[in-house]
């Protein structure tokens, strides 16, 4: 049996954000390292799976990464009422051979960096302007990204200005009650320890 012949199996995982659940697949949905986020049906012209998910009235946000989706729901329903319905829908959709995404959103790429092997072409970081920004992105990729992806999220670099690093939180990280703790106790503490002369603070910018 080839990889293409193996059926999709989807299982649901809780995330630190009570409004989001991570639906994990046993095969890749997108090229490894790629991701896309949608906050309304109007944004999903190139994302058929997300377009179908927004037909559920309780779906507020869809984040798709290499082998999982993070779905954020409205407060009107409980996960116990909709989790299995979404899991079955996603499984059936994928096993019919339907398309996940026809075209990834426009993405900025870190070019000519000194760490090409660790920064994927689809990480969505802003292109670094200097070696300090190179190092910040490298830290995010090597130390932060794997842990955040475990929770169904993604954090990308936006800018460094006067010692303040601005990042963008996506997927289940967006709107998560514990995201501030992740930002300050995790990312900020690590960057200040590794780059004490360059980083004073880390802040998050909304999508």
RORO-242854 format. One line per 3 residues: number of its first residue (from 0); their letters; for each residue x, y, z of N, C-alpha, C. Coordinates in nm, 2 decimals. Atoms other than C-alpha are relative to their C-alpha. Example, Ala and Ser with C-alpha at 12.3 -4.5 7.8 and 13.67 -1.06 7.14 Angstrom:
0> as> 0.09:-0.12:0.00:1.23:-0.45:0.78:0.09:0.12:0.00  -0.09:-0.11:0.00:1.37:-0.11:0.71:-0.08:0.11:0.08 .
END
This chain:
0> xxx> 0.08:-0.12:0.00:0.00:0.00:0.00:0.09:0.13:0.00  -0.08:-0.12:0.01:0.14:0.34:-0.10:-0.05:0.10:0.10  0.04:-0.11:-0.09:0.12:0.66:0.11:-0.13:0.05:-0.05 .
3> xxx> 0.12:-0.05:0.05:-0.15:0.78:-0.12:-0.12:-0.08:0.03  0.11:0.09:-0.02:-0.36:0.47:-0.06:-0.04:-0.01:0.15  0.04:0.01:-0.14:-0.35:0.50:0.32:-0.10:0.11:0.03 .
6> xxx> 0.10:-0.10:-0.02:-0.67:0.67:0.43:0.04:0.10:0.11  -0.02:-0.10:-0.11:-0.67:0.99:0.64:-0.07:-0.05:0.12  0.06:0.02:-0.14:-0.72:0.94:1.01:0.02:0.13:0.07 .
9> xxx> -0.01:-0.13:-0.07:-0.80:1.25:1.21:-0.04:-0.02:0.15  0.04:0.00:-0.15:-0.79:1.28:1.59:0.01:0.14:0.05  0.01:-0.13:-0.06:-0.87:1.58:1.81:0.09:0.01:0.12 .
12> xxx> -0.08:-0.03:-0.12:-0.64:1.73:2.07:-0.04:0.13:0.05  0.03:-0.13:-0.06:-0.72:2.00:2.32:0.13:0.09:-0.01  -0.11:-0.09:0.00:-0.50:2.31:2.32:-0.01:0.09:0.12 .
15> xxx> 0.01:-0.09:-0.12:-0.42:2.57:2.59:-0.11:0.10:-0.02  0.11:-0.09:0.02:-0.69:2.79:2.43:-0.13:-0.08:0.00  0.12:0.07:-0.01:-1.03:2.66:2.54:-0.09:0.02:-0.12 .
18> xxx> 0.09:-0.02:0.12:-1.19:2.80:2.22:0.05:-0.07:-0.12  -0.06:0.07:0.12:-0.96:2.60:1.99:0.03:-0.14:0.02  -0.04:0.14:0.00:-0.91:2.24:1.91:0.09:-0.03:-0.12 .
21> xxx> -0.09:0.03:0.11:-0.63:2.09:1.70:-0.04:-0.14:-0.05  0.04:0.12:0.07:-0.74:1.83:1.45:0.13:-0.05:-0.08  -0.13:0.05:0.05:-0.43:1.62:1.36:-0.02:-0.11:-0.10 .
24> xxx> 0.01:0.10:0.10:-0.39:1.41:1.05:0.12:-0.09:0.00  -0.11:0.09:0.01:-0.18:1.10:0.99:0.09:0.02:-0.12  -0.08:-0.03:0.12:-0.05:1.25:0.66:0.00:0.15:-0.01 .
27> xxx> -0.01:-0.14:0.03:0.06:1.59:0.54:-0.12:0.06:-0.07  0.10:-0.07:0.07:-0.21:1.84:0.45:0.06:0.11:-0.09  -0.07:-0.10:0.08:0.03:2.10:0.32:0.15:-0.04:0.00 .
30> xxx> -0.15:0.02:0.00:0.40:2.10:0.23:0.05:0.04:0.14  -0.06:-0.02:-0.13:0.60:2.08:0.55:0.05:0.14:0.02  -0.04:-0.14:-0.02:0.65:2.43:0.70:-0.10:0.10:-0.05 .
33> xxx> 0.10:-0.09:0.06:0.36:2.58:0.51:-0.11:0.02:0.10  0.12:-0.03:-0.09:0.06:2.74:0.70:-0.08:0.11:-0.06  0.09:-0.10:0.05:-0.24:2.95:0.63:-0.11:0.02:0.11 .
36> xxx> 0.11:-0.03:-0.10:-0.50:3.12:0.86:-0.11:0.08:-0.07  0.12:-0.06:0.05:-0.85:3.23:0.78:-0.09:0.04:0.11  0.09:-0.05:-0.11:-1.08:3.44:1.00:-0.14:0.03:-0.05 .
39> xxx> 0.14:-0.01:0.05:-1.38:3.46:0.77:-0.01:-0.08:-0.13  0.02:0.07:0.13:-1.53:3.28:0.47:0.04:0.08:-0.12  -0.03:-0.09:0.12:-1.46:3.58:0.25:0.15:-0.02:-0.04 .
42> xxx> -0.15:0.02:0.02:-1.08:3.49:0.28:0.03:-0.13:-0.07  -0.03:0.14:0.03:-1.12:3.13:0.16:-0.02:-0.04:-0.15  0.01:0.03:0.14:-1.14:3.16:-0.22:0.10:-0.11:-0.05 .
45> xxx> -0.10:0.10:0.04:-0.82:2.96:-0.25:0.02:-0.11:0.10  -0.01:0.10:-0.11:-0.89:2.73:0.05:-0.13:-0.07:0.01  0.13:0.07:0.00:-1.18:2.49:-0.03:-0.04:-0.06:0.14 .
48> xxx> 0.04:0.07:-0.13:-1.16:2.30:0.30:-0.04:0.11:0.10  0.03:-0.10:-0.09:-1.16:2.62:0.51:-0.14:0.06:-0.04  0.13:-0.05:0.04:-1.46:2.75:0.30:-0.11:-0.09:0.05 .
51> xxx> 0.11:0.09:-0.05:-1.66:2.44:0.38:-0.01:0.00:0.15  0.01:0.00:-0.15:-1.57:2.46:0.75:-0.07:0.12:0.05  0.07:-0.12:-0.04:-1.70:2.82:0.77:-0.15:-0.01:-0.03 .
54> xxx> 0.15:0.02:0.02:-2.04:2.68:0.66:-0.06:-0.05:0.13  0.05:0.03:-0.14:-2.06:2.55:1.02:-0.01:0.14:0.07  0.02:-0.13:-0.06:-2.21:2.85:1.20:0.09:0.03:0.12 .
57> xxx> -0.08:-0.02:-0.12:-1.99:2.80:1.51:0.15:0.01:-0.03  -0.15:-0.01:0.03:-1.65:2.81:1.33:0.03:0.15:-0.02  -0.04:-0.14:0.00:-1.48:3.15:1.38:0.14:0.02:-0.07 .
60> xxx> -0.13:-0.01:0.05:-1.12:3.08:1.27:0.06:-0.14:-0.04  -0.06:0.13:0.05:-0.93:2.81:1.07:0.15:0.03:-0.03  -0.14:-0.01:0.02:-0.56:2.77:1.09:0.05:-0.14:-0.05 .
63> xxx> -0.05:0.13:0.06:-0.40:2.50:0.86:0.15:0.00:-0.01  -0.15:0.01:0.00:-0.04:2.38:0.90:0.03:-0.14:-0.07  -0.05:0.12:0.07:0.16:2.08:0.77:-0.09:-0.12:0.02 .
66> xxx> 0.08:0.12:-0.02:-0.04:1.80:0.93:-0.11:0.02:0.10  0.11:-0.02:-0.10:-0.31:1.96:1.14:-0.08:0.13:-0.04  0.08:-0.12:0.01:-0.59:2.22:1.15:-0.03:0.04:0.15 .
69> xxx> 0.05:-0.05:-0.13:-0.67:2.44:1.45:-0.13:0.07:-0.03  0.13:-0.06:0.02:-1.03:2.54:1.46:-0.04:0.07:0.13  0.05:-0.08:-0.12:-1.16:2.82:1.69:-0.15:0.02:-0.02 .
72> xxx> 0.15:0.00:0.01:-1.53:2.81:1.77:-0.05:0.12:0.07  0.07:-0.11:-0.08:-1.78:3.06:1.90:-0.04:-0.05:0.14  0.04:0.04:-0.14:-1.89:3.07:2.26:-0.13:-0.06:0.01 .
75> xxx> 0.14:0.05:0.00:-2.24:2.96:2.17:-0.01:-0.15:0.02  0.00:0.15:0.00:-2.15:2.59:2.16:0.12:-0.05:0.08  -0.11:0.07:-0.07:-1.94:2.34:2.36:0.07:-0.09:-0.09 .
78> xxx> -0.07:0.09:0.08:-1.67:2.13:2.21:-0.06:-0.14:0.00  0.06:0.13:-0.02:-1.85:1.82:2.34:-0.11:-0.02:-0.10  0.11:0.00:0.09:-2.13:1.91:2.10:0.04:-0.01:-0.14 .
81> xxx> -0.04:-0.01:0.15:-1.93:1.96:1.78:0.13:-0.06:-0.04  -0.13:0.05:0.03:-1.59:1.80:1.81:-0.01:-0.12:-0.10  0.01:0.12:0.08:-1.69:1.46:1.66:-0.06:0.04:-0.14 .
84> xxx> 0.06:-0.04:0.13:-1.90:1.63:1.39:0.11:0.06:-0.09  -0.11:-0.06:0.08:-1.60:1.83:1.27:0.10:-0.10:-0.04  -0.10:0.10:0.03:-1.36:1.54:1.30:-0.05:-0.09:-0.12 .
87> xxx> 0.06:0.09:0.11:-1.59:1.32:1.08:0.00:0.07:-0.13  0.00:-0.08:0.12:-1.64:1.60:0.83:0.13:0.01:-0.06  -0.13:-0.01:0.06:-1.27:1.66:0.79:0.05:-0.13:-0.05 .
90> xxx> -0.05:0.13:0.05:-1.19:1.29:0.76:-0.07:-0.04:-0.13  0.07:0.04:0.12:-1.46:1.23:0.50:0.05:0.09:-0.12  -0.05:-0.10:0.11:-1.35:1.55:0.30:0.13:-0.05:-0.05 .
93> xxx> -0.13:0.04:0.04:-0.99:1.44:0.29:0.00:-0.13:-0.07  0.00:0.13:0.06:-1.06:1.08:0.20:-0.08:-0.01:-0.13  0.06:-0.01:0.13:-1.27:1.19:-0.09:0.10:0.06:-0.10 .
96> xxx> -0.10:-0.06:0.09:-0.96:1.34:-0.23:-0.02:0.15:-0.03  0.03:-0.15:0.02:-1.09:1.70:-0.20:0.13:0.08:0.03  -0.12:-0.09:-0.01:-0.84:1.99:-0.22:0.00:0.07:0.13 .
99> xxx> -0.01:-0.07:-0.12:-0.72:2.15:0.10:0.02:0.15:-0.03  -0.03:-0.14:0.04:-0.57:2.47:-0.04:0.05:0.00:-0.15  -0.04:-0.01:0.14:-0.53:2.57:-0.41:0.12:0.09:-0.01 .
102> xxx> -0.11:-0.10:0.01:-0.29:2.86:-0.34:0.02:0.06:0.14  -0.03:-0.05:-0.13:-0.12:2.96:-0.02:0.00:0.15:0.00  0.00:-0.14:-0.01:-0.16:3.32:0.10:0.14:0.06:-0.03 .
105> xxx> -0.13:-0.07:0.03:0.11:3.57:-0.01:0.08:-0.01:0.13  -0.08:0.02:-0.11:0.40:3.50:0.22:0.14:0.07:-0.01  -0.14:-0.07:0.00:0.72:3.70:0.31:0.10:-0.11:0.04 .
108> xxx> -0.10:0.10:-0.02:1.03:3.49:0.31:0.13:0.06:0.05  -0.13:-0.05:-0.04:1.35:3.53:0.50:0.11:-0.05:-0.10  -0.09:0.03:0.10:1.61:3.55:0.23:0.14:0.03:0.04 .
111> xxx> -0.15:-0.02:-0.02:1.99:3.52:0.23:0.04:0.00:0.14  -0.03:0.01:-0.14:1.99:3.43:0.59:0.12:-0.10:0.02  -0.12:0.08:-0.03:2.28:3.25:0.76:-0.05:-0.14:0.05 .
114> xxx> 0.05:0.12:-0.06:2.05:2.97:0.87:-0.11:-0.06:-0.09  0.10:0.04:0.10:1.87:2.86:0.55:-0.06:-0.14:0.04  0.05:0.13:-0.02:1.84:2.50:0.67:-0.10:0.00:0.11 .
117> xxx> 0.10:0.01:-0.11:1.64:2.59:0.98:-0.12:0.09:-0.02  0.11:-0.09:0.03:1.41:2.85:0.83:-0.07:-0.05:-0.13  0.08:0.04:0.12:1.14:2.71:0.60:-0.04:0.11:-0.08 .
120> xxx> 0.04:-0.11:0.10:1.04:2.90:0.29:-0.14:0.05:0.03  0.14:-0.03:-0.03:0.68:2.91:0.43:-0.02:0.04:0.14  0.02:-0.04:-0.14:0.74:3.04:0.78:-0.08:0.13:0.03 .
123> xxx> 0.08:-0.13:-0.01:0.58:3.38:0.71:0.07:0.10:0.09  -0.07:-0.11:-0.07:0.85:3.57:0.90:0.02:0.11:-0.10  -0.05:-0.11:0.08:0.93:3.92:0.78:0.14:-0.03:-0.03 .
126> xxx> -0.14:0.01:0.04:1.26:3.92:0.59:0.09:0.08:0.09  -0.09:-0.07:-0.10:1.54:4.00:0.84:0.08:0.11:-0.07  -0.08:-0.12:0.06:1.72:4.34:0.78:0.14:-0.01:0.05 .
129> xxx> -0.14:0.01:-0.06:2.03:4.25:0.99:0.02:-0.13:0.07  -0.04:0.12:-0.06:2.21:3.98:1.17:-0.08:-0.03:0.13  0.08:0.02:-0.13:2.02:4.04:1.50:-0.14:-0.06:-0.03 .
132> xxx> 0.13:0.05:0.04:1.69:3.98:1.33:0.01:-0.14:-0.05  -0.03:0.14:0.04:1.84:3.67:1.17:0.00:-0.09:0.12  -0.01:0.08:-0.12:1.92:3.54:1.51:-0.13:-0.02:0.07 .
135> xxx> 0.13:0.01:-0.07:1.58:3.62:1.65:-0.09:-0.11:-0.07  0.08:0.10:0.07:1.41:3.42:1.37:0.05:-0.14:0.02  -0.06:0.13:-0.02:1.66:3.14:1.42:-0.05:-0.06:0.13 .
138> xxx> 0.05:0.04:-0.13:1.56:3.12:1.79:-0.15:-0.04:-0.01  0.14:0.04:0.02:1.19:3.12:1.70:-0.02:-0.13:-0.07  0.01:0.13:0.08:1.24:2.84:1.45:0.04:-0.12:0.08 .
141> xxx> -0.06:0.12:-0.06:1.46:2.62:1.66:-0.06:-0.03:0.13  0.04:0.03:-0.14:1.32:2.66:2.01:-0.15:0.02:0.02  0.14:-0.04:-0.03:0.97:2.82:1.99:-0.10:-0.07:-0.09 .
144> xxx> 0.10:0.05:0.09:0.80:2.69:1.68:-0.04:-0.14:0.03  0.04:0.14:-0.03:0.81:2.31:1.77:-0.10:-0.01:0.11  0.09:0.01:-0.12:0.65:2.37:2.11:-0.13:0.06:-0.03 .
147> xxx> 0.13:-0.06:0.03:0.39:2.61:1.98:-0.09:-0.08:-0.10  0.08:0.08:0.10:0.29:2.38:1.69:-0.06:-0.12:0.08  0.06:0.11:-0.08:0.23:2.11:1.95:-0.14:0.04:0.06 .
150> xxx> 0.13:-0.06:-0.05:-0.05:2.34:2.08:-0.09:0.05:-0.11  0.09:-0.05:0.11:-0.19:2.41:1.73:0.02:0.14:-0.04  -0.02:-0.14:0.03:-0.04:2.75:1.69:0.13:0.03:-0.08 .
153> xxx> -0.12:-0.04:0.07:0.23:2.95:1.52:0.03:0.14:0.04  -0.04:-0.14:-0.03:0.43:3.26:1.61:0.11:0.04:-0.10  -0.09:-0.05:0.10:0.61:3.46:1.35:0.06:0.14:0.03 .
156> xxx> -0.07:-0.13:-0.03:0.86:3.75:1.36:-0.06:0.11:-0.09  0.05:-0.11:0.08:0.73:4.09:1.24:0.11:0.11:0.00  -0.11:-0.10:0.00:1.00:4.35:1.35:0.07:0.01:0.13 .
159> xxx> -0.08:-0.03:-0.12:1.27:4.46:1.59:0.02:0.15:-0.01  -0.02:-0.15:-0.01:1.26:4.83:1.69:0.03:0.05:0.14  -0.05:-0.06:-0.13:1.46:4.99:1.97:-0.01:-0.11:0.11 .
162> xxx> 0.00:0.11:-0.10:1.49:4.65:2.15:-0.13:-0.07:0.02  0.13:0.07:-0.02:1.13:4.56:2.12:-0.03:-0.09:-0.12  0.03:0.09:0.11:1.05:4.25:1.92:-0.15:-0.02:-0.01 .
165> xxx> 0.15:0.02:0.02:0.70:4.23:1.77:-0.02:-0.13:-0.08  0.04:0.12:0.07:0.56:3.89:1.68:-0.15:-0.01:-0.02  0.14:0.02:0.03:0.23:3.77:1.54:-0.04:-0.14:0.05 .
168> xxx> 0.05:0.13:-0.05:0.04:3.48:1.71:-0.12:-0.04:-0.08  0.10:0.05:0.09:-0.17:3.26:1.49:-0.06:-0.13:0.05  0.06:0.13:-0.04:-0.39:2.95:1.51:-0.05:0.01:0.14 .
171> xxx> 0.05:0.01:-0.13:-0.48:2.84:1.86:0.06:0.11:0.10  -0.06:-0.10:-0.09:-0.24:3.10:2.01:-0.07:0.13:-0.01  0.08:-0.12:0.01:-0.46:3.38:1.88:-0.11:0.00:0.10 .
174> xxx> 0.11:-0.01:-0.09:-0.68:3.49:2.16:0.00:-0.10:0.12  -0.02:0.10:-0.11:-0.55:3.22:2.40:0.02:0.07:0.13  -0.03:-0.07:-0.13:-0.57:3.32:2.77:0.14:-0.02:0.05 .
177> xxx> -0.14:0.02:-0.05:-0.23:3.17:2.83:0.11:0.05:-0.10  -0.09:-0.05:0.09:-0.07:3.34:2.53:0.10:0.10:0.05  -0.09:-0.10:-0.06:0.06:3.63:2.74:0.11:-0.07:0.08 .
180> xxx> -0.10:0.07:-0.08:0.24:3.39:2.97:0.10:-0.07:-0.10  -0.10:0.06:0.10:0.39:3.21:2.66:0.09:0.11:-0.05  -0.08:-0.11:0.06:0.50:3.54:2.52:0.10:0.05:0.10 .
183> xxx> -0.09:-0.06:-0.10:0.66:3.68:2.84:0.09:-0.10:0.07  -0.08:0.10:-0.08:0.77:3.37:3.04:0.08:-0.09:-0.10  -0.07:0.09:0.09:0.87:3.18:2.73:0.09:0.07:-0.10 .
186> xxx> -0.07:-0.06:0.11:0.97:3.38:2.42:0.08:0.12:0.05  -0.07:-0.12:-0.05:1.07:3.71:2.59:0.12:-0.05:0.08  -0.10:0.04:-0.09:1.27:3.53:2.86:0.12:-0.06:-0.08 .
189> xxx> -0.11:0.07:0.08:1.46:3.31:2.60:0.08:0.10:-0.08  -0.07:-0.10:0.09:1.54:3.60:2.36:0.09:0.09:0.08  -0.08:-0.08:-0.09:1.66:3.82:2.65:0.12:-0.07:0.05 .
192> xxx> -0.11:0.08:-0.05:1.88:3.54:2.77:0.11:-0.02:-0.11  -0.09:0.03:0.11:2.03:3.46:2.43:0.05:0.13:-0.07  -0.04:-0.12:0.06:2.04:3.82:2.30:-0.01:0.12:0.10 .
195> xxx> 0.02:-0.09:-0.11:2.08:4.03:2.62:0.02:0.15:-0.04  -0.03:-0.14:0.04:2.22:4.34:2.44:-0.10:0.05:-0.11  0.08:-0.04:0.12:1.96:4.35:2.16:-0.15:-0.01:0.03 .
198> xxx> 0.14:0.02:-0.03:1.62:4.24:2.31:-0.04:0.05:0.14  0.05:-0.05:-0.13:1.44:4.43:2.59:-0.14:-0.05:0.03  0.14:0.04:-0.03:1.08:4.32:2.54:-0.05:-0.07:-0.13 .
201> xxx> 0.07:0.07:0.11:0.86:4.10:2.32:-0.15:0.03:0.01  0.14:-0.03:0.00:0.51:4.21:2.22:-0.07:-0.07:-0.11  0.08:0.07:0.10:0.23:4.06:2.01:-0.08:0.10:-0.08 .
204> xxx> 0.08:-0.08:0.08:0.06:4.22:1.72:-0.12:-0.08:-0.05  0.12:0.07:0.04:-0.30:4.12:1.63:0.00:-0.01:-0.15  0.01:0.01:0.14:-0.37:3.99:1.28:-0.09:0.11:-0.05 .
END
